[in-house]
């Protein structure tokens, strides 16, 4: 009963206080003054009556109480004629009102400024910074790579603008990226399609602007509008920043490039992922090579002035750098030539494209490294014949994959497609495509295919309902998550099939989320093309070095020079210790540029899985059967 009484009393007091507050400012001030007087007056009386040195008469004591109350409440407490006391109190109240108003105005202004900062509406005053427009899962690898790229910079900044709460953005970034080094990350809230709000991140003074494609069917349209807004915020005459954007659908690529302008770089996610899936399916291990070249943790593409190499040939340059691997030439006019003919002359204004650890490590050697002529061999690979390939799953990228495969395979090659809703692909020259309806997560369907008999298997993301189903209420992110889930199930069944056949399947897998790749039931060092992370790495590389757009464009297309993994025993004798310079020289005689190798004995060992990019040319290595040489060569 006592507890119920205390609860009831507490509720009544709270109700009375709420009623008091609801009475308005005047009532609240009155009750506050009454409460102060009810405490200050009795306390002042106790002080005066307890003071043995104070006045002894009642009038004297009352006067002392008045002085104490006045001093405590800052209303003067003057003693004298009534008019004098009234004037003193009036002046004190006016001063108190003025000071209170001034403090209130200052506090309000400070609070308003703090709220504006928390809302992320202030302007970023930076120069030579990198601007990121938009918000998606790609933002975390983009920021991570830019932080790594700026590790050797004394002062760098990233400015993020997205229609999202500033505090929420900062918390998510700090959760995914724990160490930002010397790079400051500044978040601002606003619409990327509004030129006025775009100005908050100062794109006019930035060195690079990255436009991320948001999730959803309208993501490409949003990228185009953002590019148009960027053009309005930064007129063409003052646009010095490198603009890099990405769209998903190939049909929107031309529109986005028009919106980006002549200096902008727009990547097509579907086209690049399809090309890399096909290239990796043709050359197992290639995805690991691209991973090494695209992130900033290892060795990547840089350029260095020709200097003393001007007037000499590209073949001479191949062995002129001990700790850098020469890959091509960047002409004075901005043209890119990967793996040109060894006899190509290097111009005075040309730069040499190299693979090295950093841009300040590309230094010519004092003397050419030693080449063991006796170790060089020449074995020509057999021309590829007709093959049997298997494509499991179907999505919007599948027609592009079939189209790209048709450019690489020999006539008579058979491609079996198993999916829930495969579509007919027209215009094939070499491929013979057979479509089969079936659920790739069904072990019975896979068992009927005799998967180990295929020369290569490609698994792509597929949802349980066709992507063209207009009644499907799920977002694109939810569809991609389901596709990854179904891919994981398919990989489980494929692993069981491979183990039962005592054979390692030549498998290439597409995934949307890099986190799901870590869960994939596949052998160590297997080939995965993670679309989101791949595009993030490409965008950051191009934002730091714009000429790389032309480099990767040539690497990804079927024409020109591409990356290959070829048997190292076609270049040097197996079991013999040789310098890497010997391998480079052997490749040069085939009109190829060697940039690394992969050791079969370490193919299942993380983190590199046997891949060595840009080894020191003076380094000695003993190659064995099954090892691979990474070269740039014409298709």
FILUMMI-349553 format. One record per residue (C-alpha): residue in one letter; x, y, z. Coordinates in steps of 0.2 Angstrom, whole numbers, padded with zeros to 4 digits, always signed. Example, Ala and Ser with C-alpha at 12.3 -4.5 7.8 and 13.67 -1.06 7.14 Angstrom:
// residues 2
a+0062-0022+0039 s+0068-0005+0036 
//
This chain:
// residues 635
x+0000+0000+0000 x+0014+0012+0004 x+0022+0009-0013 x+0006+0012-0022 x+0004+0028-0012 x+0021+0035-0016 x+0018+0030-0035 x+0001+0040-0034 x+0010+0055-0026 x+0024+0055-0039 x+0011+0055-0053 x+0001+0069-0045 x+0017+0080-0043 x+0022+0076-0061 x+0004+0081-0067 x+0005+0097-0058 x+0022+0101-0065 x+0016+0098-0082 x+0001+0109-0079 x+0012+0123-0073 x+0023+0122-0088 x+0008+0122-0099 x+0003+0139-0091 x+0015+0149-0101 x+0031+0159-0098 x+0023+0172-0087 x+0016+0159-0075 x+0033+0149-0076 x+0043+0164-0071 x+0031+0169-0057 x+0032+0151-0049 x+0051+0151-0052 x+0052+0168-0042 x+0041+0162-0028 x+0051+0146-0027 x+0068+0156-0026 x+0061+0167-0013 x+0054+0153-0002 x+0072+0146-0001 x+0082+0162-0001 x+0072+0172+0012 x+0072+0159+0026 x+0091+0155+0022 x+0095+0173+0024 x+0085+0175+0040 x+0095+0160+0047 x+0111+0168+0042 x+0107+0185+0050 x+0100+0178+0066 x+0115+0166+0068 x+0127+0180+0065 x+0133+0186+0083 x+0141+0201+0076 x+0126+0207+0066 x+0112+0219+0072 x+0102+0216+0087 x+0087+0226+0083 x+0072+0218+0073 x+0073+0232+0060 x+0092+0230+0058 x+0090+0212+0056 x+0076+0214+0043 x+0087+0226+0034 x+0101+0214+0034 x+0090+0200+0027 x+0085+0212+0013 x+0103+0215+0009 x+0107+0196+0009 x+0092+0192-0002 x+0096+0207-0014 x+0114+0201-0016 x+0109+0183-0018 x+0096+0187-0032 x+0107+0200-0040 x+0094+0214-0037 x+0105+0226-0028 x+0099+0225-0010 x+0102+0244-0007 x+0097+0252+0009 x+0090+0270+0011 x+0074+0279+0007 x+0060+0269-0002 x+0062+0279-0019 x+0081+0275-0019 x+0078+0257-0015 x+0065+0256-0029 x+0076+0264-0041 x+0091+0252-0036 x+0080+0237-0038 x+0073+0243-0055 x+0091+0246-0062 x+0096+0228-0056 x+0081+0220-0064 x+0084+0229-0080 x+0103+0224-0080 x+0098+0206-0075 x+0085+0206-0090 x+0098+0213-0102 x+0111+0200-0097 x+0099+0186-0097 x+0093+0191-0115 x+0111+0193-0121 x+0116+0176-0114 x+0100+0168-0122 x+0104+0176-0139 x+0122+0169-0138 x+0116+0152-0133 x+0103+0151-0146 x+0116+0157-0159 x+0128+0144-0154 x+0115+0130-0153 x+0109+0135-0170 x+0127+0134-0177 x+0130+0117-0168 x+0114+0110-0176 x+0119+0117-0193 x+0136+0108-0191 x+0127+0092-0185 x+0115+0093-0200 x+0130+0094-0212 x+0125+0110-0221 x+0141+0120-0219 x+0153+0122-0234 x+0169+0112-0235 x+0184+0124-0237 x+0197+0112-0244 x+0208+0112-0260 x+0214+0097-0269 x+0203+0085-0260 x+0192+0071-0266 x+0173+0072-0267 x+0162+0057-0266 x+0144+0060-0271 x+0131+0047-0266 x+0129+0033-0254 x+0129+0014-0257 x+0139-0001-0251 x+0153+0004-0263 x+0157+0019-0252 x+0167+0009-0239 x+0179+0001-0251 x+0181+0017-0261 x+0186+0027-0245 x+0197+0013-0239 x+0207+0013-0255 x+0208+0032-0255 x+0215+0032-0238 x+0228+0019-0243 x+0232+0029-0258 x+0235+0045-0248 x+0245+0036-0235 x+0261+0045-0241 x+0253+0062-0241 x+0256+0074-0227 x+0238+0081-0228 x+0223+0074-0238 x+0204+0075-0236 x+0189+0066-0243 x+0172+0075-0243 x+0156+0065-0244 x+0139+0072-0249 x+0124+0061-0248 x+0105+0063-0244 x+0108+0055-0227 x+0111+0061-0209 x+0128+0067-0206 x+0131+0059-0189 x+0124+0043-0196 x+0136+0043-0211 x+0151+0047-0199 x+0146+0032-0188 x+0145+0020-0202 x+0161+0025-0210 x+0170+0024-0193 x+0163+0007-0191 x+0169+0000-0207 x+0185+0010-0208 x+0194+0010-0191 x+0211+0018-0197 x+0210+0033-0208 x+0228+0038-0206 x+0232+0056-0211 x+0216+0057-0222 x+0202+0068-0214 x+0184+0062-0219 x+0171+0076-0220 x+0153+0072-0222 x+0139+0084-0228 x+0121+0080-0230 x+0112+0086-0246 x+0105+0080-0262 x+0118+0077-0275 x+0106+0082-0289 x+0105+0100-0283 x+0119+0112-0288 x+0117+0123-0273 x+0119+0108-0261 x+0133+0101-0271 x+0143+0117-0267 x+0144+0111-0249 x+0158+0100-0254 x+0167+0112-0265 x+0169+0102-0281 x+0176+0117-0289 x+0192+0116-0279 x+0193+0097-0279 x+0206+0086-0288 x+0193+0072-0291 x+0174+0069-0290 x+0167+0051-0289 x+0149+0048-0292 x+0143+0032-0285 x+0128+0023-0292 x+0114+0021-0279 x+0104+0005-0277 x+0088+0003-0286 x+0081+0003-0303 x+0082+0022-0305 x+0101+0022-0300 x+0107+0026-0317 x+0095+0040-0320 x+0101+0047-0303 x+0119+0046-0308 x+0115+0056-0325 x+0106+0069-0315 x+0120+0071-0303 x+0132+0073-0317 x+0121+0087-0324 x+0120+0095-0308 x+0139+0094-0306 x+0141+0103-0323 x+0129+0117-0317 x+0139+0119-0301 x+0156+0119-0309 x+0155+0127-0326 x+0166+0119-0340 x+0179+0132-0340 x+0183+0130-0321 x+0181+0111-0320 x+0198+0105-0316 x+0193+0090-0306 x+0193+0072-0313 x+0175+0066-0314 x+0173+0047-0312 x+0155+0039-0312 x+0148+0022-0314 x+0131+0016-0322 x+0124-0002-0321 x+0115-0004-0338 x+0124-0003-0354 x+0109+0006-0362 x+0113+0021-0350 x+0131+0023-0354 x+0130+0035-0369 x+0118+0046-0359 x+0130+0046-0344 x+0145+0050-0354 x+0136+0065-0362 x+0131+0072-0345 x+0149+0069-0339 x+0157+0080-0353 x+0173+0077-0363 x+0184+0076-0347 x+0173+0064-0337 x+0175+0045-0336 x+0160+0034-0335 x+0161+0015-0331 x+0148+0003-0335 x+0146-0010-0322 x+0138-0024-0332 x+0150-0023-0347 x+0166-0023-0336 x+0159-0037-0325 x+0154-0047-0340 x+0171-0045-0348 x+0181-0050-0333 x+0170-0065-0330 x+0174-0071-0348 x+0193-0067-0347 x+0194-0076-0330 x+0185-0091-0336 x+0197-0092-0350 x+0212-0089-0339 x+0210-0096-0322 x+0219-0086-0308 x+0217-0069-0318 x+0205-0062-0305 x+0219-0063-0292 x+0230-0053-0304 x+0217-0040-0306 x+0215-0039-0287 x+0233-0036-0285 x+0234-0022-0298 x+0218-0013-0293 x+0220-0011-0274 x+0233+0002-0267 x+0241-0010-0255 x+0253-0019-0267 x+0259-0014-0284 x+0249-0005-0297 x+0251+0005-0313 x+0260+0021-0313 x+0270+0032-0325 x+0287+0039-0325 x+0296+0051-0337 x+0306+0043-0351 x+0322+0054-0347 x+0337+0045-0353 x+0327+0031-0361 x+0320+0044-0374 x+0326+0039-0391 x+0328+0021-0386 x+0316+0007-0390 x+0302-0001-0379 x+0312-0017-0379 x+0327-0008-0371 x+0315-0001-0357 x+0309-0018-0352 x+0325-0022-0343 x+0330-0004-0338 x+0320-0005-0321 x+0326-0017-0308 x+0311-0015-0296 x+0297-0010-0308 x+0289-0019-0322 x+0287-0010-0339 x+0270-0012-0346 x+0268+0001-0360 x+0269+0019-0366 x+0259+0035-0362 x+0262+0046-0377 x+0264+0065-0376 x+0246+0067-0384 x+0239+0056-0370 x+0237+0040-0380 x+0240+0023-0372 x+0249+0009-0379 x+0250-0007-0369 x+0264-0019-0374 x+0269-0011-0390 x+0281-0019-0402 x+0299-0020-0394 x+0306-0009-0408 x+0294+0005-0404 x+0304+0021-0401 x+0301+0031-0385 x+0298+0049-0389 x+0305+0064-0378 x+0288+0068-0371 x+0283+0050-0368 x+0280+0042-0351 x+0283+0024-0347 x+0269+0014-0339 x+0276+0003-0326 x+0269-0008-0312 x+0278-0004-0296 x+0275-0001-0277 x+0273+0018-0278 x+0276+0032-0290 x+0293+0037-0282 x+0300+0019-0284 x+0300+0019-0303 x+0319+0022-0304 x+0330+0015-0319 x+0343+0003-0313 x+0362+0008-0315 x+0365-0008-0325 x+0354-0020-0334 x+0351-0036-0323 x+0360-0052-0328 x+0351-0063-0341 x+0354-0082-0342 x+0354-0086-0360 x+0355-0105-0358 x+0339-0105-0347 x+0328-0097-0361 x+0317-0109-0371 x+0303-0107-0383 x+0288-0118-0383 x+0273-0113-0393 x+0256-0117-0385 x+0244-0127-0395 x+0230-0117-0404 x+0215-0118-0394 x+0201-0130-0400 x+0183-0132-0398 x+0177-0133-0380 x+0162-0137-0369 x+0157-0123-0357 x+0144-0122-0344 x+0134-0106-0338 x+0124-0108-0323 x+0111-0094-0319 x+0104-0079-0329 x+0103-0061-0326 x+0104-0045-0336 x+0123-0047-0338 x+0121-0065-0346 x+0118-0059-0364 x+0134-0048-0362 x+0143-0064-0356 x+0138-0074-0370 x+0143-0060-0382 x+0160-0059-0375 x+0163-0077-0375 x+0159-0078-0393 x+0174-0066-0396 x+0186-0078-0387 x+0182-0096-0391 x+0186-0106-0406 x+0172-0111-0419 x+0162-0126-0413 x+0163-0122-0395 x+0147-0127-0385 x+0139-0117-0371 x+0126-0125-0361 x+0115-0112-0351 x+0105-0119-0336 x+0094-0106-0328 x+0076-0103-0322 x+0072-0091-0337 x+0086-0091-0350 x+0084-0080-0365 x+0089-0082-0383 x+0105-0073-0388 x+0106-0069-0406 x+0121-0064-0417 x+0134-0078-0412 x+0149-0082-0423 x+0158-0096-0414 x+0147-0102-0400 x+0134-0115-0401 x+0122-0111-0386 x+0110-0123-0379 x+0097-0117-0366 x+0090-0128-0352 x+0077-0123-0340 x+0082-0128-0322 x+0085-0123-0304 x+0104-0121-0302 x+0102-0124-0283 x+0094-0141-0286 x+0107-0155-0284 x+0097-0166-0296 x+0098-0153-0310 x+0117-0152-0307 x+0119-0171-0306 x+0112-0173-0324 x+0124-0161-0332 x+0140-0171-0329 x+0149-0155-0323 x+0167-0162-0322 x+0166-0165-0341 x+0166-0146-0345 x+0181-0136-0348 x+0175-0122-0339 x+0160-0117-0327 x+0153-0099-0324 x+0141-0096-0310 x+0132-0079-0310 x+0119-0072-0298 x+0101-0077-0302 x+0085-0074-0291 x+0071-0086-0289 x+0059-0075-0298 x+0063-0068-0315 x+0071-0050-0315 x+0057-0044-0327 x+0043-0048-0315 x+0035-0031-0313 x+0025-0038-0298 x+0041-0041-0288 x+0041-0028-0273 x+0059-0031-0268 x+0073-0018-0270 x+0088-0021-0281 x+0099-0024-0265 x+0087-0037-0259 x+0087-0046-0276 x+0106-0046-0276 x+0107-0053-0259 x+0095-0067-0264 x+0106-0070-0279 x+0121-0072-0268 x+0112-0084-0257 x+0107-0095-0272 x+0125-0094-0278 x+0132-0100-0261 x+0120-0115-0262 x+0125-0119-0280 x+0144-0118-0275 x+0141-0131-0261 x+0133-0143-0273 x+0148-0140-0286 x+0161-0143-0272 x+0152-0160-0268 x+0152-0164-0286 x+0170-0160-0288 x+0175-0170-0273 x+0165-0185-0279 x+0174-0185-0296 x+0191-0182-0288 x+0193-0167-0299 x+0196-0148-0297 x+0183-0139-0307 x+0188-0124-0317 x+0176-0112-0309 x+0173-0093-0310 x+0159-0085-0299 x+0151-0069-0299 x+0145-0061-0283 x+0138-0044-0278 x+0144-0043-0260 x+0162-0045-0255 x+0156-0052-0238 x+0148-0067-0246 x+0164-0071-0255 x+0172-0075-0238 x+0158-0088-0235 x+0159-0096-0252 x+0162-0115-0251 x+0176-0115-0264 x+0195-0119-0264 x+0207-0106-0258 x+0212-0094-0272 x+0197-0098-0283 x+0191-0085-0295 x+0178-0073-0289 x+0172-0057-0298 x+0164-0046-0285 x+0155-0033-0295 x+0153-0019-0281 x+0171-0020-0275 x+0178-0022-0293 x+0170-0005-0298 x+0175+0003-0282 x+0193-0001-0285 x+0192+0004-0303 x+0184+0021-0299 x+0198+0025-0286 x+0212+0020-0297 x+0205+0031-0311 x+0202+0046-0299 x+0220+0046-0294 x+0227+0043-0312 x+0215+0047-0326 x+0225+0039-0339 x+0221+0022-0331 x+0204+0023-0339 x+0212+0020-0356 x+0224+0007-0349 x+0210-0004-0341 x+0199-0001-0357 x+0212-0010-0367 x+0215-0023-0354 x+0196-0027-0354 x+0192-0028-0372 x+0196-0043-0384 x+0206-0033-0396 x+0224-0027-0392 x+0235-0033-0377 x+0228-0042-0362 x+0234-0050-0346 x+0237-0069-0348 x+0244-0083-0337 x+0255-0094-0348 x+0265-0109-0343 x+0282-0103-0337 x+0290-0118-0345 x+0286-0111-0362 x+0299-0097-0357 x+0313-0104-0346 x+0318-0121-0341 x+0310-0129-0326 x+0320-0134-0311 x+0334-0121-0315 x+0337-0106-0304 x+0335-0090-0315 x+0333-0072-0312 x+0316-0064-0316 x+0326-0053-0329 x+0329-0069-0339 x+0310-0072-0340 x+0307-0054-0345 x+0319-0056-0359 x+0312-0072-0365 x+0294-0064-0365 x+0302-0049-0375 x+0307-0061-0389 x+0289-0066-0390 x+0284-0048-0391 x+0276-0049-0374 x+0279-0040-0357 x+0281-0050-0342 x+0275-0042-0325 x+0274-0057-0313 x+0271-0075-0310 x+0261-0087-0300 x+0268-0102-0291 x+0257-0118-0291 x+0265-0124-0274 x+0258-0108-0266 x+0241-0107-0276 x+0231-0111-0260 x+0241-0100-0248 x+0233-0084-0243 x+0234-0069-0245 x+0242-0069-0263 x+0239-0087-0267 x+0255-0089-0276 x+0254-0073-0286 x+0269-0062-0287 x+0267-0045-0296 x+0282-0035-0301 x+0296-0046-0293 x+0314-0039-0292 x+0322-0043-0309 x+0338-0048-0299 x+0328-0060-0289 x+0332-0078-0292 x+0318-0091-0293 x+0317-0109-0297 x+0301-0113-0307 x+0292-0130-0309 x+0280-0138-0320 x+0263-0130-0317 x+0269-0113-0313 x+0262-0098-0323 x+0270-0082-0330 x+0259-0066-0330 x+0262-0057-0346 x+0254-0043-0357 x+0251-0051-0374 x+0240-0048-0389 x+0225-0059-0391 
//
